[in-house]
Amino acid sequence: MDKSAEHLEIIKLNNLQLAAKVISDKLRQGSHVGKRIGYGAEFEQYRHYEPGDDLKRIDWKLFARSEKYQIKESPIESNFHLKLILDLSGSMNYEEEGINRLTYAKILMASLAYIAFLQGDNISLYFLQHGDIVQVVAPGAKSFQSVLYHLEKAEAKGKWQNDFKDFPTLKSREKEMIMMVSDFLQEEREWEALVKSMIHPNKEILLYQILGQQEMQMEMSGNIRFEDLESGHTFHAEAMDLMKDYNQSIQSYLNQLDTTFQLQGVTMLRASLAEPIAELIFRSLSNKQFA
């Protein structure tokens, strides 16, 4: 089976946990598991026990041999928090060649959550919709299953606000990785304002921009019915009359977005709906700024 057919099969599985497992297995088969989403529990060295340390981290077998209280340490601190943020505005319902953007985003987020779950990381989930941000899953022992449940139920509709509201919930100063999935198509600079509001030295922010190939480079002919997925407004037009201006405008916008998000601690990855999700995740884990 070629990559595009296999990609479509995964998209159509209609089971987020199974899709996430398939993608995780593909990454393992490709020997891409050396890169981690978070800090997790990989063992590297010992240190002496200090008051306040979790007793579960003491190596009791070592204590039995040496009578020394030693703590297993991972390469980086193990209290890593992965914060997943999903755009649920109406434009996420865009579909191309049988692949729906929201479905793609859900499988991507489920796969990222699954990898983090296998690493023992904390996971939380937020939805952006109707000009507001809502935390639907808090970090906890059952957070992975809760992430899957809420992703399954999520529906995209309405539009994202453009009045640059302030969201204190995104301004945590804790050490965390934020992974946000959207089309990042904006009327003014609302996505730029949102991302900038989250920046902090303790955070790494990874932005996944998911677009259809026709959105990035229109190649159509004939009288086409166009629909604004956020407002529901429709109109008919000759595609050839729009194509040149549209392609120039979208390329200018994407170039401007690339420049805008060249910020400390921020990485943007642009993917087409045709890109296999496992390849996109590998690309993100291989990114030098992010890794």
N, C-alpha and C positions, 0 to 999 in steps of 0.2 A: 504494500500500500504506500503511495507517495505521501509526502508531507502534508499537502493541502487536503487530501482525502482523510488522512488520519486526524488532522486538526479539526475538520468538520465533524468527524465521528465523536471526538471529545466534546465539542460544543453541544452536540445533540444528545449527550448522555442523559440529561435531565436528572442528574444525581450529583450534587456538588461534592459530596465526600468521595465518591468513586472517581470523579474527574480529578479532584485534588490528589488522590492517591496515584492515579495513572501518571499525572504530570510529575509528581515527586519521584516515582519509580524511574521515569525517563531521565530525570536529572541524575539519579544514582547510577543508572546504566552508562551514562555519559561521563561518569567520574567527575561530576560537577559539585559534589557534596562537600568539598573542602572549604568552599566559601559559605559563610553562615549569614543568615538574616540578622541574628542577634548574638548575644554573648553566650547564653545557654550554659550547659553544665559540663563542657568538655574539660577533663582533668589535665592539669599541667604541673602543679607543684603544691607543696604543703606550706603552711605558716602556723605559728603558734596560736592557740585559742586565746581570744580576748573576750572580756565580759561583754555580753550583748550578742555574741555570735549565736546562730542557730545551732543547738546541740546535734541536730540531725546531720550537720556537715562534718562532725568529728569522725575521723577514721578509727572506729573502735577496734578493728583488727590490729592496727598499728599500735594503739594504746595497750592492747593485751600483750604485745611483744616488748614495748619500750616504756610503758607507763607514762607516756607523754601525750598530752592533748594536742593533736594536730588537726588543722582544718584543711580540707581539700579545696584548692583554689582553681578556678577556671582561668583561661588566658585573660579574660576581662571579667569584671564583676558580673555576678550571676543574676542581679536584680533587673535584668533588661526588660523593657516594656515596649512592645510593638503596638503602635496605635494605627489602626486602619481607618481611613476616611473615604467614603464612597459618595460621589455626586449622584443625586437622584432627581436632577432636573429633567424635564421632558425630552431634551435633546439626546439623552442617553438611550432613548428608544430607537435611534437610528439603526437601520439594517442594510446590509450590503452582501450580495452573493450568499444569501441564506444565513448570514451571521449577524446576530443582534448585538449591539454594543453593550447593553446592560448585561446580557448573558455572558459575554466575554469578560466583562469587569467582575461579575460575580465569581466566575471560575478562577480568575486571576487572584482575587482576594482570598477565596477559599484555599487556594494552593499555597499562598504566602502564609496564611494562618496555620495550615497543616504542617508546613516546614517548621514554623515557630513552635507549634505544639510538640513536635518530635524533639525539639531542642530544649523543651522545658521552659520556654519563655512566657512572660505575661502577655496577654493579648486583650485589646479592647477594640470596639467597633463603634464608629460614628457615621451618621447619615446627614448629608446636606440636602435640604429641600425647603422650598417656599421661603427662602431667606432666613432659614434658621439652621442650627446644628444641634443634633440630638445624639446623646450617647445611648446606644441600645444594648451594648454589652460592656460590662465592667470586668477588669481583670479578676480571675478567680480559677478555682479548680476545674470548673466545667465551662470555661469561657469558649473553648474551641467549638463544642457542640452548640452553644448559644450563638456563636458567630454564624455557623452553618444554618441554623434555624432562621435567624433574622435575614440573612442573605436570600434564602429561599423565598421568604415572604415579601421582600422589598419590591416596590413598584416605583417607576420613574414617572413623574408628572409635574406640571407647572414649570416655573422658571426660577433661576437663582437670582437673588436680589442684586441690585447695583447701587445701593445707598451706603455701602461700606460700613455696615454695622460692626460693632466690637463684640468679640466672642471670648470672654475670659477663660472658658474651658479649654481653649486652644493655647493659652499662654502659660502653661505649666513650665516650671524651670527644672523639672526632673530630667534625668538622663533617659532619653527615649529615641526610638526610631519611628518616624511618621511616614506611612506609605499612603498616598492619596491617588485615587483613580477617577479620572474625569476626561471629558473632551477638551476642557479648558478653552471653550469658545465663549467669548465675553462681549458684551455690548460696550462697556467702557473699560475699566481696569479692575473689575470686582475680584477676579481670581488673583491678580497680582497683589491687591491689598490684603486678601485673605492669607496668602502664602507668607507675605512679609510680616504679618502680625504673629506668625508662629515661630519665627526665627529666634533662636537662642543658642549660645555656645554649647549647651548640653544636648542639643538636638541634631539629628540628621534627618533631613526631609527628602524623600524620594517621590517624585511626581511622575505618574504614568499617564501620558496623554494618548488616548485611544481614538483613532480616526479611521474612517473608511478611505479607501484609495480614491474614490470619486470626490471625497471632501478635500483631499490634499491636491488632487490634480483632476479636474473635471474633463471627462472625455465622453460627451453625449451628443446626440443629434436628434432632430425632430421636435415636435411640440410636446413638452414635458410638463407634467403637473408637479409643482413644488409645494412642499408643506413645511411650515415652521412648527416643529414638534413641541415647542414650549407654548406658543400662543394658539396653535391650531389653524392659523391663517394659511390659506392656499391660493395659488395662482398658477396660470398656465403661461408658458413662454417658449419661444424657440431657443433651444439649448445653445445653438451656435451663436446667437446674439449675446448670450450671457457669458459664454465660456472664456473668452479672452480676458474680460474685465475681472471675472471671478478668479481665475487662476493667478492673475497678477496680485489681486487683493489678498487672497489666502496665503500666497507665498510671502508677501510683505508682512502679513500678520504673524506667520509662523517664525519668520526671521526675527521679528521684534520680540516675540515671546521667548525665543532662545536667548536673546540678549538680556531681557528682563530678568530671567531666572538664573543668570550667572551670579549667584549669591553664595556667600559663605555657608556651607552646610546644606546647600540645596542642589539636588541633581534632577534634571528632567530627562525622561526617556520617551520618545515618540514611537508609537507602534501602529501599524495598520491592522485592521481586523483580520487580515489574511496571515499575519505572523503567528506561528505556533506559540502557545503560551509558555511552554517549557523553554523555548529559545529566548523569549522576552525576559523570563526570570533569570536565566543564565546570563543574559546581557547585563541585567541590573546588578547581579552579584559579582560580575567581573569588572564593573565600572571602577576605575581607580579611585575616584573621589569618594565613592560609596563604600568600597570594600574595606 
